[in-house]
Each structure stands twice: as C-alpha cells, then as structure tokens.
Amino acid sequence: MSSSHTPERPVTVTVVLVLTYLAGLFDVFVGGALWFLADDAEFREPTGMAHDTISAIAAVFVSLGLVTVAVGVALARGSRVARVLVTASMTLRLAAAVYGLLTIGLQAAAESLIDIVLALAVVEMLWTNRATAFFIGSRS
C-alpha cells in the first residue's frame, strides 16, 4: 500500500458504519411505529401525551434516522465532516432516547435503551486512535 493512498479503513470504523446505518434505520422504524401508535388511544392514554406530541416525536426519530444514514455514506469515504456530523447525530439520538424514556416511560423503554447503547457505541468507536488516524489520512 502506497502512502499516497487513503489509509485502510480500520475495523472499528467499519463497525461504526454498520451501527450507524442500523441506528438510522432503527430510528426510521421507531418513528414509523410511533406515528402508527399516535392514533391508538390505548397507547396515548398512559403517556398522557396528545396525538400531535407523539407525531412530533415520531417526526424527530424519522428525520434523525434519515440524516444518520445519509451522513453514514460520507463517513464511509473518510469524511472528517461526516465524522463530526455522525457524532452530533448520535448525541441527538442519545438526547431523544433519554427524552423518550422519560416522557413515554416503559412503553418506549426497550427502544430508548437500544438507542442509548447504539449511540454510545458508535461515538466510542468513532474516536479511537486508529479511527482518528484514518480520518486524518483521508482527503475528505
């Protein structure tokens, strides 16, 4: 491998890519489920939330998911900007998951906990020494 080429992508960055895509798709799924459940009075009643509030939370999840997947594409190419955007996106995912856990409660516990674990894992692996060397060595 010549030094003029982009450094080989570390396994941790590849794992981050897979987790980033999964996290984005998971958000789209959760958002879609919340949109569907927003019409269900049995779901809304224990949360004490109005249809519009649940729909807004659903929109946030779908939006974050789509942005996460789109930025993942740039991340695969070694984009340093994408690295920062994925970190920011994961931070927002973490905040949204905690908010969901606190406001919706046990009905969203599994989804929120999965989101929290995924977000933390992605950020951790994205900022390892090898990942840093990969992004510094890339042209993007």
C-alpha positions in Angstrom: 0.0 0.0 0.0 1.5 3.3 -1.1 1.5 6.3 1.3 -0.3 8.4 -1.4 -3.5 6.3 -1.0 -6.1 6.8 1.6 -5.3 4.7 4.7 -7.1 1.4 5.1 -10.3 1.8 7.0 -10.0 0.3 10.5 -12.4 -2.4 11.6 -13.8 -0.1 14.2 -14.8 2.4 11.5 -16.4 -0.3 9.5 -18.3 -1.4 12.7 -19.3 2.2 13.2 -20.6 2.3 9.6 -22.8 -0.8 10.2 -24.0 0.6 13.5 -24.6 4.0 12.0 -26.8 2.5 9.3 -28.6 0.2 11.7 -29.1 3.2 14.1 -30.5 5.3 11.3 -32.8 2.5 10.1 -33.9 1.8 13.6 -34.8 5.4 14.1 -36.9 5.4 10.9 -38.6 2.2 12.2 -39.3 3.6 15.7 -40.6 6.9 14.2 -42.9 5.0 11.9 -44.1 2.9 14.8 -44.8 6.0 16.9 -46.7 7.6 14.0 -48.8 4.5 13.8 -49.3 4.3 17.6 -50.2 8.0 17.8 -53.6 7.1 16.6 -54.0 4.4 19.3 -55.8 5.8 22.3 -54.7 2.9 24.4 -51.1 3.8 23.7 -51.6 7.6 24.2 -53.6 7.3 27.5 -50.8 6.0 29.8 -48.3 8.5 28.3 -50.7 11.5 28.9 -49.4 12.8 25.5 -51.6 14.2 22.7 -51.6 12.8 19.2 -49.7 15.8 17.9 -46.9 15.4 20.5 -46.4 11.8 19.7 -46.4 12.6 16.0 -43.8 15.3 16.5 -41.6 12.8 18.4 -42.1 10.4 15.6 -41.0 13.0 13.0 -37.9 13.7 15.0 -37.0 10.0 15.0 -37.6 9.6 11.3 -35.6 12.8 10.5 -32.7 11.8 12.6 -32.7 8.3 11.1 -32.6 9.6 7.5 -29.9 12.1 8.3 -27.8 9.4 10.1 -28.0 7.1 7.1 -27.1 9.9 4.6 -24.1 11.0 6.6 -23.0 7.4 7.0 -22.4 7.3 3.3 -19.9 10.2 3.6 -18.4 8.6 6.7 -17.6 5.5 4.6 -15.5 7.7 2.3 -13.4 9.0 5.3 -15.1 12.4 5.5 -14.0 14.3 8.7 -17.1 16.5 8.4 -19.2 13.3 8.4 -17.4 12.1 11.4 -18.4 15.2 13.3 -21.9 15.0 12.0 -22.3 11.4 13.0 -21.0 12.3 16.4 -23.5 15.1 16.6 -26.3 12.9 15.3 -25.5 10.2 17.8 -25.6 12.9 20.6 -29.0 14.0 19.4 -30.1 10.3 19.2 -28.9 9.9 22.8 -30.9 13.0 23.9 -34.0 11.9 22.0 -33.8 8.4 23.5 -33.4 9.8 27.0 -36.3 12.2 26.4 -38.4 9.3 25.1 -37.6 7.2 28.1 -38.5 10.0 30.5 -41.7 11.1 28.7 -43.2 8.0 27.3 -41.9 5.7 30.0 -41.9 1.9 30.0 -43.7 1.8 26.6 -40.6 3.1 25.0 -38.0 1.6 27.3 -36.7 -1.1 25.0 -36.4 1.2 22.0 -34.8 4.0 24.1 -32.3 1.7 25.7 -31.3 0.3 22.4 -30.8 3.8 21.0 -28.7 4.8 24.0 -26.4 1.8 23.7 -26.1 2.2 19.9 -25.3 5.9 20.2 -22.7 5.4 22.9 -21.0 2.5 21.0 -20.8 4.5 17.7 -19.3 7.5 19.4 -16.8 5.4 21.3 -15.5 3.6 18.2 -15.6 6.6 16.0 -13.0 8.4 18.2 -10.4 5.6 18.8 -6.8 6.3 17.9 -7.0 4.1 14.7 -10.2 5.8 13.6 -8.6 9.2 14.2 -5.6 8.2 12.1 -7.9 7.0 9.3 -9.8 10.3 9.2 -6.6 12.4 9.4 -5.1 10.4 6.5 -8.2 10.7 4.2 -8.6 13.6 1.8 -12.2 14.3 2.7 
